[in-house]
Amino acid sequence: KHETFGTKTMASEGTGGTWLLVLVPLLAVVIFLLVQNALAERERKRLAWPVARCHLSRPPSTRRLQRISHKVTGALKRAATELVSSGSEQGLSICVYFEGEEIASVCCGSYRSIAGSDRWKPVTPDTRFMGYSVSKGIAASVILAMVDAGLLSYDERVGKKWKAFDRCNEKKQITVQDALSHRSGLQWTSVTFLVRYILTACQCTKSAWKVGEAMIQDYCPDWEPGAKAVYHPLSWSWIAGGIARRASKHPEGCINSELRERVCKPLKIPVHEVRIGQVPSREDEDIARLEPKGLSHHRRNAPWWKVGIGVVESCIFRTIGNFGLFRRICLPSSNAVWTPKAVARIYGAVSNRGFVKDQNHMRSGVQATDAESKYSSADMLRFVSNDTIKILRQKLCAPTVPGGHGQGPATLGLGYSPWSDCRLHGDCTARIVGHNGMGGCCAFGEILGEQKVSGEVSPVRSPTGSLALCIGKSSYDPAAFVGLAGVS
């Protein structure tokens, strides 16, 4: 009995020692991270740059737009300064287009580079952000340009371009517009697939893309295609990317090839300012790291369990977004890296009949009218025709279908959010195109309706006509407080 008791005691002591060997290093790591974050936060507050700055490169062309620009810039500077000074936000960059011209560009706060440096730098118009599903709107604009070029039609079947897509009979009726508008029924990605995809991506990013496409090809719809719309958070990458690749003149490339040729080049956007993944490591220095929000800045009076979910979500998605491999792969649904001025220019063109005004070629103060015919071809940067914008608006006005999982009726979003509010104000024929992203970034534009005046078709006048906006921010807002893919 004595020997047995002694053996148990020794075993218990051994178990306790093992736990200590695990817990002590873990506790040391936690303390180190807390101290490191506290020092970084102290440095951020010292170099907060809390006063918003205007970075408008050139004043608008007309005195009317200059007055509007002055008011909008002042309002944005006050709001951004208040948010950063209170600690609610850390780094903000906002760009606004109106009637095809940039009327506001405001930056405030600071950021740390995603490359790993703990040095805080002031946010500038060249600071790039990663806003998760804001990427969907960028990819949708690329496909819009491909439709304009005649490479694709929203009404045609996906299987016409992508032969291997029709591996089951239920998928033969899926059209491009259904696939882009979250109506295909190809919603979920299994854990087994994600593990396989990540392991393949660690070895070769091109092979990982093929793994994603193969998953979509073998997937049978979860519901009758076109009957309802349920958000496809990740599988949308290979649905939209696969369609674009089959229709592209660069079939071996990613959607980035079409982005460069059909969007960036005609709009004079530098290539590095908007990429859908495939970001070279040398460009990491100007990308803002996703930062946590303090518990004191979460939604007040929220139950403790909701705060806990928000903190866990923030940790997970900040880690993913700041991970190097995530930026190297191509995910049209989730991992675009962009500057707000570049994305605002894209939406500025979509909301302004397909073009923006090249302010570098226009004289400031000229009393130009709003008619497109008054601008020469040298003054316009166009990436799609007005006829294609009309097609887009017609699709947005099509009858809605039920939304699943508590989501409301959905329009034919064509890659833009099908659940966006269809108007900004009152009873107007305008329609919103855009997409928010998890964490709080957002981008959208307003497409005006048309009316007949004296036998001629002209855009409907509205208080916010042809408005486009993009907000980039570095602090991550959990969806538990701002809604799925929402902005606070």
Salt bridges, closest charged atoms under 4 A:
GLU41 OE2 - ARG44 NH2 2.94
GLU43 OE2 - ARG46 NH2 2.78
GLU89 OE2 - LYS293 NZ 3.59
GLU89 OE1 - LYS473 NZ 3.28
GLU99 OE1 - ARG64 NH2 2.51
GLU99 OE2 - ARG461 NH2 3.98
GLU101 OE2 - LYS357 NZ 3.58
ASP118 OD1 - ARG112 NH1 3.05
ASP118 OD1 - ARG289 NH1 3.54
ASP126 OD1 - LYS341 NZ 2.89
ASP155 OD1 - LYS395 NZ 2.58
GLU156 OE1 - LYS160 NZ 3.95
GLU156 OE1 - LYS161 NZ 3.37
ASP166 OD2 - ARG157 NH1 2.96
GLU213 OE1 - ARG245 NH2 2.86
GLU213 OE2 - ARG246 NH1 2.95
ASP218 OD1 - ARG167 NH1 2.60
GLU258 OE1 - ARG262 NE 2.45
GLU261 OE1 - HIS250 NE2 2.78
GLU261 OE2 - ARG262 NH2 3.76
GLU273 OE2 - LYS341 NZ 3.39
GLU283 OE1 - ARG128 NH1 2.98
GLU283 OE2 - ARG275 NH2 2.74
ASP284 OD2 - ARG327 NH2 2.98
ASP284 OD2 - ARG328 NH2 2.84
GLU285 OE2 - LYS121 NZ 3.28
GLU291 OE1 - ARG112 NH2 2.85
ASP358 OD2 - LYS268 NZ 3.08
ASP358 OD2 - HIS361 ND1 2.70
ASP370 OD1 - ARG64 NH2 3.65
ASP370 OD2 - ARG461 NH1 3.28
GLU372 OE1 - ARG353 NH1 3.98
GLU372 OE2 - ARG382 NH2 2.41
GLU446 OE2 - HIS425 NE2 3.46
ASP477 OD1 - LYS293 NZ 2.71
ASP477 OD2 - LYS473 NZ 2.75
